[in-house]
């Protein structure tokens, strides 16, 4: 699922939970969507960190995060 759609559905369920509550299947869906969101977030964050290079003095090796 695309990240924007994932966030929109999580927000929909959150709003519904605040107004009328969620049934068992919606609670399970919300938990699954949250786990997917966290997994995608971690993956994207790791990719960003992997692109960071620390450059030391000339002649010194660069250190990848």
Buried (B, 14 or more C-beta within 10 A) or exposed (E): EEEEEBEEBBEEBEEBEEEEEBEEEBEEBBEEBEEBBEEBEEEEEEEEEEEEEEEEEEEEEEEEE
